[in-house]
Amino acid sequence: MDPTPLIVVAVVLFIVLIWLVATYNVLVRLRNFCRESWSGIDTELKRRYDLIPNLVETVKGYAKYERETLEAVTAARARAVASAGSPASQARDENALVASLRGLLAVVERYPDLKASAHFLHLQRELANTEDRIQAARRFYNANVRDLNTRIQVFPSNLVAGLFGFTPLEFFEIDSAVERTAPSVTI
């Protein structure tokens, strides 16, 4: 009996096994990159959440009659902080927070003393810096999600992904182009 067919079958099975393990490891690595990059977004969002109460208190000292706007920012911040769902639900809460911040910054325009306050200007710069960092973290996360989703959906790695229960992740997207820009205030 000639052992050549058995050797060929063993080599083919070995190659398939190596490919299976390598593909699984790539999928795990991509999933971990997504988790890590989501953590980066979460860190920057928490930084923003920490800045907002200081900003609200600073505005409150100058704009005593803007209670409704200040309460809207506080409520939107509370919803965003409590949001722990999917990236899509987090994005909805973030959209509401950004909209309320825009309202707050619009109020500032009516108070020249506040616009000139060193403390307010510092908070405003920190908020703009944080918005830039959130945008960068969002791009990094979405790039990792794109890579993972592509790997999950293309043949033949989709066979391994299906076998081991890998599912596509959601992008962290903002609903409208207006809300894609950082809040800005003219000084």
NUSE-51518 format. One record per atom (N, C-alpha, C, CB): y, z, x; atom name; residue number from 1. Coordinates in nm, 2 decimals, decimal comma, padded with zeros to 4 digits. Glycine has a CB too. Layout:
% NUSE-51518
       yy       zz       xx   atom   seq
        Y        Z        X     CA   NUM
...
This chain:
% NUSE-51518
       yy       zz       xx   atom   seq
   -00,12    00,00    00,08      N     1
    00,00    00,00    00,00     CA     1
    00,12    00,00    00,09      C     1
    00,00    00,12   -00,10     CB     1
    00,22   -00,09    00,05      N     2
    00,34   -00,11    00,13     CA     2
    00,45    00,00    00,09      C     2
    00,40   -00,25    00,12     CB     2
    00,50    00,08    00,18      N     3
    00,60    00,19    00,14     CA     3
    00,74    00,13    00,13      C     3
    00,60    00,29    00,25     CB     3
    00,76    00,00    00,15      N     4
    00,90   -00,05    00,14     CA     4
    00,96   -00,04    00,01      C     4
    00,89   -00,20    00,18     CB     4
    00,90   -00,07   -00,11      N     5
    00,96   -00,05   -00,24     CA     5
    01,00    00,09   -00,26      C     5
    00,87   -00,10   -00,35     CB     5
    00,92    00,19   -00,22      N     6
    00,95    00,33   -00,24     CA     6
    01,08    00,37   -00,16      C     6
    00,84    00,42   -00,20     CB     6
    01,08    00,32   -00,04      N     7
    01,20    00,35    00,05     CA     7
    01,33    00,29   -00,01      C     7
    01,18    00,29    00,19     CB     7
    01,32    00,17   -00,06      N     8
    01,43    00,10   -00,13     CA     8
    01,48    00,18   -00,25      C     8
    01,40   -00,04   -00,17     CB     8
    01,38    00,22   -00,33      N     9
    01,42    00,30   -00,45     CA     9
    01,48    00,44   -00,41      C     9
    01,29    00,33   -00,53     CB     9
    01,42    00,50   -00,30      N    10
    01,48    00,63   -00,26     CA    10
    01,62    00,61   -00,20      C    10
    01,39    00,69   -00,15     CB    10
    01,64    00,50   -00,13      N    11
    01,78    00,47   -00,07     CA    11
    01,88    00,45   -00,19      C    11
    01,77    00,35    00,02     CB    11
    01,84    00,37   -00,28      N    12
    01,93    00,34   -00,40     CA    12
    01,96    00,47   -00,47      C    12
    01,86    00,24   -00,49     CB    12
    01,86    00,55   -00,50      N    13
    01,88    00,68   -00,57     CA    13
    01,97    00,77   -00,49      C    13
    01,74    00,75   -00,60     CB    13
    01,95    00,77   -00,35      N    14
    02,03    00,86   -00,27     CA    14
    02,18    00,81   -00,27      C    14
    01,98    00,85   -00,12     CB    14
    02,20    00,68   -00,27      N    15
    02,34    00,62   -00,28     CA    15
    02,40    00,66   -00,41      C    15
    02,33    00,47   -00,26     CB    15
    02,32    00,65   -00,52      N    16
    02,38    00,68   -00,65     CA    16
    02,41    00,83   -00,66      C    16
    02,27    00,65   -00,76     CB    16
    02,33    00,91   -00,60      N    17
    02,35    01,06   -00,60     CA    17
    02,48    01,09   -00,52      C    17
    02,23    01,13   -00,54     CB    17
    02,49    01,03   -00,40      N    18
    02,61    01,05   -00,32     CA    18
    02,74    01,00   -00,40      C    18
    02,60    00,97   -00,19     CB    18
    02,73    00,89   -00,46      N    19
    02,84    00,84   -00,54     CA    19
    02,88    00,93   -00,66      C    19
    02,81    00,69   -00,60     CB    19
    02,77    00,98   -00,72      N    20
    02,79    01,08   -00,83     CA    20
    02,86    01,20   -00,79      C    20
    02,66    01,11   -00,90     CB    20
    02,82    01,26   -00,68      N    21
    02,88    01,38   -00,62     CA    21
    03,02    01,35   -00,58      C    21
    02,80    01,44   -00,50     CB    21
    03,04    01,24   -00,51      N    22
    03,18    01,21   -00,46     CA    22
    03,27    01,19   -00,58      C    22
    03,18    01,08   -00,38     CB    22
    03,23    01,12   -00,68      N    23
    03,31    01,10   -00,80     CA    23
    03,35    01,23   -00,87      C    23
    03,25    01,00   -00,90     CB    23
    03,25    01,31   -00,89      N    24
    03,27    01,44   -00,95     CA    24
    03,37    01,52   -00,87      C    24
    03,13    01,52   -00,96     CB    24
    03,36    01,52   -00,74      N    25
    03,45    01,60   -00,66     CA    25
    03,59    01,54   -00,67      C    25
    03,41    01,59   -00,51     CB    25
    03,61    01,41   -00,68      N    26
    03,74    01,35   -00,69     CA    26
    03,80    01,40   -00,83      C    26
    03,73    01,20   -00,69     CB    26
    03,72    01,40   -00,93      N    27
    03,77    01,44   -01,06     CA    27
    03,81    01,59   -01,06      C    27
    03,66    01,42   -01,17     CB    27
    03,73    01,67   -01,00      N    28
    03,77    01,81   -00,99     CA    28
    03,90    01,83   -00,91      C    28
    03,65    01,89   -00,92     CB    28
    03,91    01,76   -00,80      N    29
    04,03    01,77   -00,72     CA    29
    04,15    01,72   -00,80      C    29
    04,02    01,68   -00,59     CB    29
    04,14    01,61   -00,87      N    30
    04,26    01,57   -00,95     CA    30
    04,29    01,66   -01,06      C    30
    04,22    01,43   -01,01     CB    30
    04,19    01,72   -01,12      N    31
    04,21    01,82   -01,23     CA    31
    04,29    01,94   -01,17      C    31
    04,08    01,87   -01,29     CB    31
    04,25    01,98   -01,05      N    32
    04,31    02,10   -00,98     CA    32
    04,46    02,06   -00,94      C    32
    04,24    02,14   -00,86     CB    32
    04,48    01,94   -00,90      N    33
    04,62    01,89   -00,87     CA    33
    04,70    01,90   -01,00      C    33
    04,62    01,75   -00,82     CB    33
    04,65    01,87   -01,11      N    34
    04,72    01,88   -01,24     CA    34
    04,75    02,02   -01,27      C    34
    04,64    01,81   -01,35     CB    34
    04,66    02,11   -01,26      N    35
    04,68    02,25   -01,28     CA    35
    04,79    02,31   -01,19      C    35
    04,55    02,33   -01,27     CB    35
    04,78    02,27   -01,07      N    36
    04,88    02,32   -00,97     CA    36
    05,02    02,27   -01,00      C    36
    04,84    02,28   -00,83     CB    36
    05,03    02,14   -01,04      N    37
    05,16    02,08   -01,07     CA    37
    05,21    02,14   -01,20      C    37
    05,15    01,93   -01,07     CB    37
    05,13    02,17   -01,30      N    38
    05,17    02,23   -01,42     CA    38
    05,23    02,37   -01,39      C    38
    05,06    02,25   -01,52     CB    38
    05,17    02,44   -01,29      N    39
    05,22    02,57   -01,25     CA    39
    05,36    02,56   -01,19      C    39
    05,12    02,63   -01,14     CB    39
    05,38    02,45   -01,12      N    40
    05,52    02,42   -01,07     CA    40
    05,62    02,40   -01,18      C    40
    05,52    02,29   -00,98     CB    40
    05,58    02,33   -01,28      N    41
    05,67    02,32   -01,40     CA    41
    05,70    02,46   -01,46      C    41
    05,61    02,22   -01,50     CB    41
    05,59    02,53   -01,48      N    42
    05,60    02,67   -01,54     CA    42
    05,70    02,76   -01,46      C    42
    05,46    02,73   -01,55     CB    42
    05,69    02,75   -01,33      N    43
    05,77    02,83   -01,24     CA    43
    05,92    02,79   -01,26      C    43
    05,73    02,81   -01,09     CB    43
    05,95    02,66   -01,26      N    44
    06,09    02,62   -01,28     CA    44
    06,14    02,65   -01,42      C    44
    06,10    02,47   -01,25     CB    44
    06,05    02,64   -01,52      N    45
    06,10    02,68   -01,66     CA    45
    06,13    02,83   -01,66      C    45
    05,99    02,64   -01,76     CB    45
    06,05    02,91   -01,60      N    46
    06,08    03,05   -01,60     CA    46
    06,21    03,08   -01,52      C    46
    05,96    03,13   -01,53     CB    46
    06,23    03,01   -01,42      N    47
    06,36    03,02   -01,35     CA    47
    06,48    02,99   -01,44      C    47
    06,37    02,93   -01,22     CB    47
    06,46    02,89   -01,52      N    48
    06,57    02,85   -01,62     CA    48
    06,58    02,96   -01,72      C    48
    06,53    02,72   -01,69     CB    48
    06,46    03,01   -01,77      N    49
    06,47    03,12   -01,87     CA    49
    06,54    03,24   -01,82      C    49
    06,33    03,16   -01,92     CB    49
    06,53    03,27   -01,69      N    50
    06,59    03,39   -01,63     CA    50
    06,74    03,37   -01,62      C    50
    06,54    03,42   -01,50     CB    50
    06,79    03,24   -01,60      N    51
    06,93    03,21   -01,59     CA    51
    07,00    03,22   -01,72      C    51
    06,95    03,07   -01,53     CB    51
    06,93    03,18   -01,83      N    52
    07,00    03,17   -01,96     CA    52
    07,06    03,30   -02,01      C    52
    06,90    03,12   -02,06     CB    52
    06,99    03,41   -02,00      N    53
    07,06    03,53   -02,05     CA    53
    07,19    03,56   -01,98      C    53
    06,96    03,65   -02,04     CB    53
    07,19    03,54   -01,85      N    54
    07,31    03,56   -01,77     CA    54
    07,42    03,47   -01,81      C    54
    07,29    03,54   -01,62     CB    54
    07,39    03,34   -01,84      N    55
    07,48    03,24   -01,89     CA    55
    07,54    03,28   -02,02      C    55
    07,42    03,10   -01,89     CB    55
    07,45    03,33   -02,11      N    56
    07,49    03,37   -02,25     CA    56
    07,58    03,49   -02,24      C    56
    07,37    03,40   -02,33     CB    56
    07,55    03,59   -02,16      N    57
    07,63    03,71   -02,14     CA    57
    07,77    03,67   -02,09      C    57
    07,57    03,81   -02,05     CB    57
    07,78    03,58   -01,99      N    58
    07,90    03,54   -01,94     CA    58
    07,99    03,47   -02,04      C    58
    07,88    03,44   -01,82     CB    58
    07,93    03,38   -02,12      N    59
    08,00    03,31   -02,22     CA    59
    08,04    03,41   -02,33      C    59
    07,92    03,20   -02,28     CB    59
    07,96    03,50   -02,36      N    60
    07,98    03,60   -02,47     CA    60
    08,11    03,68   -02,44      C    60
    07,86    03,70   -02,49     CB    60
    08,13    03,71   -02,31      N    61
    08,25    03,79   -02,27     CA    61
    08,38    03,71   -02,30      C    61
    08,24    03,82   -02,12     CB    61
    08,38    03,58   -02,29      N    62
    08,50    03,50   -02,31     CA    62
    08,50    03,45   -02,45      C    62
    08,50    03,38   -02,21     CB    62
    08,39    03,41   -02,51      N    63
    08,39    03,34   -02,64     CA    63
    08,33    03,43   -02,75      C    63
    08,31    03,21   -02,63     CB    63
    08,41    03,53   -02,78      N    64
    08,36    03,63   -02,88     CA    64
    08,33    03,58   -03,02      C    64
    08,46    03,75   -02,89     CB    64
    08,39    03,46   -03,05      N    65
    08,37    03,41   -03,19     CA    65
    08,27    03,30   -03,20      C    65
    08,51    03,36   -03,24     CB    65
    08,19    03,29   -03,10      N    66
    08,09    03,18   -03,10     CA    66
    07,95    03,24   -03,11      C    66
    08,09    03,10   -02,96     CB    66
    07,93    03,34   -03,20      N    67
    07,81    03,41   -03,22     CA    67
    07,69    03,32   -03,25      C    67
    07,83    03,52   -03,32     CB    67
    07,72    03,23   -03,35      N    68
    07,61    03,14   -03,39     CA    68
    07,55    03,06   -03,28      C    68
    07,67    03,05   -03,50     CB    68
    07,63    03,00   -03,20      N    69
    07,59    02,92   -03,08     CA    69
    07,51    03,01   -02,99      C    69
    07,71    02,86   -03,01     CB    69
    07,56    03,13   -02,96      N    70
    07,49    03,22   -02,86     CA    70
    07,35    03,26   -02,92      C    70
    07,57    03,34   -02,83     CB    70
    07,35    03,28   -03,05      N    71
    07,22    03,32   -03,11     CA    71
    07,12    03,21   -03,11      C    71
    07,24    03,37   -03,26     CB    71
    07,17    03,08   -03,13      N    72
    07,08    02,97   -03,12     CA    72
    07,02    02,95   -02,99      C    72
    07,16    02,84   -03,16     CB    72
    07,10    02,97   -02,88      N    73
    07,04    02,96   -02,75     CA    73
    06,94    03,07   -02,72      C    73
    07,16    02,97   -02,64     CB    73
    06,97    03,19   -02,76      N    74
    06,88    03,30   -02,75     CA    74
    06,75    03,28   -02,82      C    74
    06,94    03,43   -02,79     CB    74
    06,76    03,23   -02,94      N    75
    06,63    03,20   -03,02     CA    75
    06,55    03,09   -02,96      C    75
    06,67    03,17   -03,17     CB    75
    06,62    02,98   -02,91      N    76
    06,55    02,87   -02,85     CA    76
    06,48    02,91   -02,72      C    76
    06,65    02,75   -02,83     CB    76
    06,55    03,00   -02,65      N    77
    06,49    03,05   -02,52     CA    77
    06,37    03,13   -02,55      C    77
    06,60    03,14   -02,45     CB    77
    06,38    03,22   -02,66      N    78
    06,26    03,30   -02,69     CA    78
    06,14    03,21   -02,73      C    78
    06,30    03,40   -02,81     CB    78
    06,17    03,11   -02,81      N    79
    06,06    03,02   -02,85     CA    79
    06,00    02,95   -02,73      C    79
    06,11    02,91   -02,95     CB    79
    06,08    02,90   -02,64      N    80
    06,04    02,83   -02,52     CA    80
    05,96    02,92   -02,43      C    80
    06,15    02,77   -02,44     CB    80
    06,00    03,05   -02,41      N    81
    05,93    03,14   -02,33     CA    81
    05,79    03,17   -02,39      C    81
    06,01    03,27   -02,31     CB    81
    05,78    03,18   -02,52      N    82
    05,66    03,22   -02,59     CA    82
    05,56    03,10   -02,59      C    82
    05,69    03,27   -02,72     CB    82
    05,61    02,98   -02,57      N    83
    05,53    02,86   -02,59     CA    83
    05,43    02,85   -02,47      C    83
    05,62    02,73   -02,58     CB    83
    05,30    02,85   -02,51      N    84
    05,19    02,84   -02,41     CA    84
    05,09    02,74   -02,45      C    84
    05,13    02,98   -02,40     CB    84
    05,13    02,64   -02,53      N    85
    05,04    02,54   -02,58     CA    85
    05,03    02,42   -02,49      C    85
    05,08    02,49   -02,72     CB    85
    05,00    02,31   -02,55      N    86
    04,99    02,19   -02,47     CA    86
    05,12    02,14   -02,42      C    86
    04,93    02,08   -02,56     CB    86
    05,12    02,05   -02,32      N    87
    05,25    02,00   -02,27     CA    87
    05,34    01,94   -02,38      C    87
    05,22    01,89   -02,16     CB    87
    05,27    01,88   -02,48      N    88
    05,35    01,82   -02,59     CA    88
    05,43    01,93   -02,67      C    88
    05,27    01,74   -02,68     CB    88
    05,36    02,04   -02,70      N    89
    05,42    02,15   -02,77     CA    89
    05,53    02,22   -02,69      C    89
    05,32    02,25   -02,83     CB    89
    05,50    02,23   -02,56      N    90
    05,60    02,29   -02,46     CA    90
    05,72    02,20   -02,46      C    90
    05,53    02,31   -02,32     CB    90
    05,70    02,07   -02,46      N    91
    05,81    01,98   -02,45     CA    91
    05,90    01,99   -02,58      C    91
    05,76    01,83   -02,44     CB    91
    05,84    02,01   -02,69      N    92
    05,92    02,03   -02,81     CA    92
    06,01    02,15   -02,80      C    92
    05,83    02,04   -02,94     CB    92
    05,95    02,26   -02,75      N    93
    06,03    02,38   -02,74     CA    93
    06,14    02,37   -02,63      C    93
    05,94    02,50   -02,70     CB    93
    06,11    02,29   -02,53      N    94
    06,21    02,27   -02,42     CA    94
    06,32    02,18   -02,48      C    94
    06,14    02,20   -02,30     CB    94
    06,29    02,08   -02,56      N    95
    06,39    02,00   -02,62     CA    95
    06,49    02,08   -02,70      C    95
    06,32    01,89   -02,71     CB    95
    06,43    02,17   -02,78      N    96
    06,52    02,26   -02,86     CA    96
    06,61    02,35   -02,77      C    96
    06,44    02,35   -02,96     CB    96
    06,55    02,40   -02,66      N    97
    06,63    02,48   -02,57     CA    97
    06,74    02,40   -02,51      C    97
    06,54    02,54   -02,47     CB    97
    06,71    02,28   -02,46      N    98
    06,81    02,19   -02,39     CA    98
    06,92    02,16   -02,49      C    98
    06,75    02,06   -02,34     CB    98
    06,88    02,13   -02,62      N    99
    06,99    02,10   -02,72     CA    99
    07,08    02,22   -02,74      C    99
    06,92    02,06   -02,85     CB    99
    07,02    02,34   -02,75      N   100
    07,10    02,46   -02,77     CA   100
    07,19    02,49   -02,65      C   100
    07,02    02,58   -02,81     CB   100
    07,14    02,46   -02,53      N   101
    07,22    02,48   -02,41     CA   101
    07,34    02,38   -02,41      C   101
    07,14    02,46   -02,28     CB   101
    07,31    02,26   -02,46      N   102
    07,42    02,16   -02,47     CA   102
    07,53    02,21   -02,56      C   102
    07,37    02,02   -02,52     CB   102
    07,49    02,28   -02,67      N   103
    07,59    02,33   -02,76     CA   103
    07,67    02,45   -02,70      C   103
    07,52    02,39   -02,89     CB   103
    07,60    02,53   -02,62      N   104
    07,66    02,64   -02,55     CA   104
    07,76    02,58   -02,45      C   104
    07,56    02,73   -02,48     CB   104
    07,72    02,48   -02,37      N   105
    07,81    02,43   -02,27     CA   105
    07,93    02,35   -02,34      C   105
    07,74    02,33   -02,18     CB   105
    07,91    02,30   -02,46      N   106
    08,02    02,24   -02,53     CA   106
    08,12    02,35   -02,57      C   106
    07,97    02,17   -02,65     CB   106
    08,08    02,47   -02,61      N   107
    08,16    02,58   -02,64     CA   107
    08,25    02,61   -02,52      C   107
    08,08    02,70   -02,68     CB   107
    08,20    02,60   -02,40      N   108
    08,27    02,64   -02,28     CA   108
    08,40    02,56   -02,27      C   108
    08,18    02,62   -02,16     CB   108
    08,39    02,43   -02,31      N   109
    08,50    02,34   -02,30     CA   109
    08,63    02,40   -02,37      C   109
    08,47    02,21   -02,36     CB   109
    08,61    02,48   -02,47      N   110
    08,72    02,54   -02,55     CA   110
    08,78    02,66   -02,48      C   110
    08,68    02,57   -02,69     CB   110
    08,73    02,71   -02,37      N   111
    08,77    02,83   -02,30     CA   111
    08,80    02,80   -02,16      C   111
    08,67    02,94   -02,32     CB   111
    08,93    02,76   -02,12      N   112
    08,96    02,73   -01,99     CA   112
    08,94    02,84   -01,89      C   112
    09,11    02,69   -01,98     CB   112
    08,96    02,97   -01,93      N   113
    08,94    03,08   -01,84     CA   113
    08,79    03,09   -01,80      C   113
    08,99    03,21   -01,90     CB   113
    08,71    03,07   -01,90      N   114
    08,56    03,07   -01,87     CA   114
    08,52    02,96   -01,78      C   114
    08,48    03,06   -02,00     CB   114
    08,57    02,84   -01,80      N   115
    08,54    02,73   -01,71     CA   115
    08,58    02,75   -01,57      C   115
    08,61    02,60   -01,76     CB   115
    08,68    02,84   -01,55      N   116
    08,73    02,87   -01,41     CA   116
    08,67    02,99   -01,35      C   116
    08,88    02,89   -01,42     CB   116
    08,59    03,06   -01,43      N   117
    08,52    03,18   -01,38     CA   117
    08,42    03,15   -01,27      C   117
    08,45    03,26   -01,50     CB   117
    08,44    03,22   -01,16      N   118
    08,34    03,20   -01,04     CA   118
    08,20    03,23   -01,08      C   118
    08,39    03,29   -00,92     CB   118
    08,18    03,34   -01,16      N   119
    08,04    03,37   -01,20     CA   119
    07,99    03,26   -01,29      C   119
    08,05    03,51   -01,28     CB   119
    08,06    03,21   -01,39      N   120
    08,02    03,10   -01,47     CA   120
    07,99    02,98   -01,39      C   120
    08,12    03,07   -01,58     CB   120
    08,07    02,94   -01,30      N   121
    08,05    02,82   -01,22     CA   121
    07,93    02,84   -01,13      C   121
    08,18    02,80   -01,12     CB   121
    07,90    02,96   -01,08      N   122
    07,78    02,98   -01,00     CA   122
    07,66    02,96   -01,10      C   122
    07,78    03,12   -00,94     CB   122
    07,66    03,02   -01,21      N   123
    07,55    03,00   -01,31     CA   123
    07,53    02,86   -01,35      C   123
    07,57    03,09   -01,43     CB   123
    07,64    02,79   -01,37      N   124
    07,63    02,65   -01,41     CA   124
    07,57    02,57   -01,30      C   124
    07,77    02,59   -01,44     CB   124
    07,60    02,59   -01,17      N   125
    07,54    02,52   -01,06     CA   125
    07,39    02,55   -01,05      C   125
    07,61    02,56   -00,93     CB   125
    07,36    02,68   -01,07      N   126
    07,22    02,72   -01,07     CA   126
    07,14    02,65   -01,18      C   126
    07,21    02,87   -01,08     CB   126
    07,20    02,64   -01,29      N   127
    07,13    02,57   -01,41     CA   127
    07,11    02,43   -01,38      C   127
    07,21    02,59   -01,54     CB   127
    07,21    02,36   -01,32      N   128
    07,20    02,22   -01,29     CA   128
    07,09    02,20   -01,18      C   128
    07,34    02,16   -01,24     CB   128
    07,09    02,29   -01,08      N   129
    06,99    02,28   -00,98     CA   129
    06,85    02,30   -01,04      C   129
    07,02    02,39   -00,87     CB   129
    06,84    02,39   -01,13      N   130
    06,71    02,42   -01,19     CA   130
    06,66    02,30   -01,27      C   130
    06,72    02,55   -01,28     CB   130
    06,76    02,24   -01,35      N   131
    06,72    02,12   -01,42     CA   131
    06,67    02,01   -01,33      C   131
    06,84    02,07   -01,50     CB   131
    06,73    01,99   -01,22      N   132
    06,68    01,89   -01,12     CA   132
    06,54    01,93   -01,07      C   132
    06,78    01,88   -01,00     CB   132
    06,52    02,06   -01,05      N   133
    06,38    02,10   -01,00     CA   133
    06,28    02,08   -01,11      C   133
    06,39    02,25   -00,95     CB   133
    06,32    02,11   -01,24      N   134
    06,22    02,09   -01,35     CA   134
    06,19    01,94   -01,36      C   134
    06,29    02,14   -01,48     CB   134
    06,29    01,85   -01,34      N   135
    06,27    01,71   -01,35     CA   135
    06,17    01,66   -01,24      C   135
    06,40    01,63   -01,34     CB   135
    06,19    01,71   -01,12      N   136
    06,10    01,68   -01,01     CA   136
    05,96    01,73   -01,03      C   136
    06,16    01,73   -00,87     CB   136
    05,95    01,85   -01,08      N   137
    05,82    01,91   -01,11     CA   137
    05,75    01,83   -01,22      C   137
    05,83    02,06   -01,15     CB   137
    05,83    01,79   -01,32      N   138
    05,77    01,71   -01,43     CA   138
    05,72    01,57   -01,38      C   138
    05,88    01,68   -01,54     CB   138
    05,79    01,51   -01,29      N   139
    05,75    01,38   -01,24     CA   139
    05,62    01,40   -01,16      C   139
    05,86    01,32   -01,14     CB   139
    05,61    01,51   -01,08      N   140
    05,49    01,54   -01,00     CA   140
    05,37    01,56   -01,09      C   140
    05,52    01,66   -00,90     CB   140
    05,39    01,64   -01,19      N   141
    05,28    01,67   -01,28     CA   141
    05,24    01,54   -01,35      C   141
    05,33    01,77   -01,39     CB   141
    05,33    01,46   -01,40      N   142
    05,29    01,34   -01,47     CA   142
    05,22    01,24   -01,38      C   142
    05,42    01,28   -01,54     CB   142
    05,26    01,24   -01,26      N   143
    05,19    01,15   -01,16     CA   143
    05,04    01,20   -01,14      C   143
    05,26    01,15   -01,02     CB   143
    05,02    01,33   -01,13      N   144
    04,89    01,38   -01,12     CA   144
    04,81    01,35   -01,24      C   144
    04,89    01,53   -01,09     CB   144
    04,87    01,37   -01,36      N   145
    04,80    01,34   -01,49     CA   145
    04,76    01,20   -01,50      C   145
    04,89    01,38   -01,61     CB   145
    04,85    01,11   -01,46      N   146
    04,82    00,96   -01,46     CA   146
    04,70    00,93   -01,37      C   146
    04,95    00,88   -01,41     CB   146
    04,70    00,99   -01,25      N   147
    04,59    00,97   -01,16     CA   147
    04,45    01,02   -01,22      C   147
    04,61    01,03   -01,02     CB   147
    04,46    01,14   -01,27      N   148
    04,34    01,19   -01,33     CA   148
    04,29    01,11   -01,45      C   148
    04,36    01,34   -01,38     CB   148
    04,39    01,08   -01,54      N   149
    04,35    01,00   -01,66     CA   149
    04,30    00,86   -01,63      C   149
    04,47    00,99   -01,76     CB   149
    04,36    00,80   -01,53      N   150
    04,31    00,67   -01,48     CA   150
    04,16    00,68   -01,43      C   150
    04,40    00,61   -01,37     CB   150
    04,14    00,78   -01,35      N   151
    04,00    00,80   -01,30     CA   151
    03,91    00,83   -01,41      C   151
    04,00    00,92   -01,19     CB   151
    03,95    00,90   -01,51      N   152
    03,86    00,94   -01,62     CA   152
    03,83    00,81   -01,71      C   152
    03,92    01,05   -01,71     CB   152
    03,92    00,72   -01,72      N   153
    03,91    00,61   -01,81     CA   153
    03,85    00,48   -01,75      C   153
    04,04    00,58   -01,87     CB   153
    03,85    00,47   -01,61      N   154
    03,80    00,34   -01,55     CA   154
    03,65    00,35   -01,53      C   154
    03,88    00,31   -01,42     CB   154
    03,59    00,24   -01,53      N   155
    03,45    00,22   -01,51     CA   155
    03,43    00,21   -01,36      C   155
    03,39    00,10   -01,58     CB   155
    03,33    00,27   -01,30      N   156
    03,22    00,35   -01,35     CA   156
    03,25    00,50   -01,35      C   156
    03,10    00,32   -01,27     CB   156
    03,36    00,55   -01,30      N   157
    03,39    00,69   -01,29     CA   157
    03,40    00,75   -01,43      C   157
    03,51    00,72   -01,21     CB   157
    03,42    00,67   -01,53      N   158
    03,43    00,73   -01,67     CA   158
    03,29    00,78   -01,71      C   158
    03,47    00,62   -01,77     CB   158
    03,18    00,72   -01,65      N   159
    03,05    00,77   -01,68     CA   159
    03,03    00,91   -01,63      C   159
    02,94    00,68   -01,62     CB   159
    03,08    00,94   -01,51      N   160
    03,07    01,08   -01,45     CA   160
    03,16    01,17   -01,53      C   160
    03,11    01,07   -01,30     CB   160
    03,28    01,12   -01,57      N   161
    03,37    01,21   -01,64     CA   161
    03,31    01,25   -01,77      C   161
    03,51    01,13   -01,66     CB   161
    03,26    01,15   -01,84      N   162
    03,19    01,18   -01,97     CA   162
    03,07    01,28   -01,96      C   162
    03,15    01,06   -02,04     CB   162
    03,00    01,26   -01,86      N   163
    02,88    01,34   -01,83     CA   163
    02,91    01,48   -01,81      C   163
    02,80    01,28   -01,71     CB   163
    03,03    01,51   -01,74      N   164
    03,07    01,64   -01,70     CA   164
    03,18    01,70   -01,79      C   164
    03,11    01,65   -01,56     CB   164
    03,22    01,63   -01,89      N   165
    03,32    01,68   -01,99     CA   165
    03,46    01,67   -01,95      C   165
    03,28    01,82   -02,02     CB   165
    03,50    01,58   -01,86      N   166
    03,64    01,57   -01,82     CA   166
    03,71    01,49   -01,93      C   166
    03,65    01,50   -01,68     CB   166
    03,82    01,54   -01,97      N   167
    03,90    01,47   -02,08     CA   167
    04,04    01,45   -02,02      C   167
    03,91    01,56   -02,21     CB   167
    04,11    01,34   -02,08      N   168
    04,24    01,31   -02,03     CA   168
    04,34    01,42   -02,07      C   168
    04,29    01,18   -02,09     CB   168
    04,44    01,44   -01,99      N   169
    04,54    01,54   -02,01     CA   169
    04,66    01,48   -02,07      C   169
    04,58    01,62   -01,88     CB   169
    04,75    01,56   -02,13      N   170
    04,87    01,51   -02,19     CA   170
    04,98    01,51   -02,08      C   170
    04,92    01,60   -02,31     CB   170
    05,07    01,41   -02,09      N   171
    05,19    01,40   -02,01     CA   171
    05,29    01,50   -02,06      C   171
    05,25    01,26   -02,01     CB   171
    05,38    01,55   -01,98      N   172
    05,49    01,64   -02,02     CA   172
    05,61    01,55   -02,04      C   172
    05,51    01,75   -01,92     CB   172
    05,64    01,51   -02,16      N   173
    05,74    01,41   -02,19     CA   173
    05,85    01,47   -02,28      C   173
    05,68    01,29   -02,26     CB   173
    05,97    01,42   -02,26      N   174
    06,08    01,45   -02,35     CA   174
    06,09    01,35   -02,45      C   174
    06,22    01,47   -02,26     CB   174
    06,13    01,39   -02,58      N   175
    06,12    01,30   -02,69     CA   175
    06,22    01,18   -02,69      C   175
    06,14    01,37   -02,81     CB   175
    06,35    01,21   -02,65      N   176
    06,45    01,11   -02,66     CA   176
    06,52    01,09   -02,53      C   176
    06,54    01,13   -02,77     CB   176
    06,58    00,98   -02,51      N   177
    06,65    00,95   -02,38     CA   177
    06,77    01,04   -02,37      C   177
    06,69    00,81   -02,38     CB   177
    06,83    01,08   -02,48      N   178
    06,95    01,17   -02,47     CA   178
    06,91    01,30   -02,41      C   178
    07,01    01,19   -02,61     CB   178
    06,79    01,35   -02,44      N   179
    06,75    01,48   -02,39     CA   179
    06,68    01,47   -02,25      C   179
    06,65    01,54   -02,49     CB   179
    06,68    01,36   -02,20      N   180
    06,62    01,34   -02,06     CA   180
    06,72    01,37   -01,95      C   180
    06,57    01,20   -02,04     CB   180
    06,85    01,39   -01,98      N   181
    06,94    01,42   -01,88     CA   181
    06,97    01,57   -01,88      C   181
    07,07    01,34   -01,91     CB   181
    07,01    01,62   -01,76      N   182
    07,04    01,76   -01,75     CA   182
    07,17    01,79   -01,82      C   182
    07,05    01,80   -01,60     CB   182
    07,19    01,91   -01,88      N   183
    07,32    01,95   -01,94     CA   183
    07,43    01,94   -01,84      C   183
    07,31    02,09   -02,00     CB   183
    07,54    01,88   -01,88      N   184
    07,66    01,87   -01,79     CA   184
    07,78    01,92   -01,85      C   184
    07,67    01,73   -01,74     CB   184
    07,87    01,98   -01,77      N   185
    07,99    02,03   -01,81     CA   185
    08,10    01,98   -01,72      C   185
    07,99    02,19   -01,82     CB   185
    08,21    01,93   -01,77      N   186
    08,32    01,89   -01,69     CA   186
    08,40    02,00   -01,65      C   186
    08,40    01,78   -01,75     CB   186
    08,45    02,01   -01,53      N   187
    08,53    02,12   -01,48     CA   187
    08,67    02,08   -01,45      C   187
    08,46    02,18   -01,36     CB   187
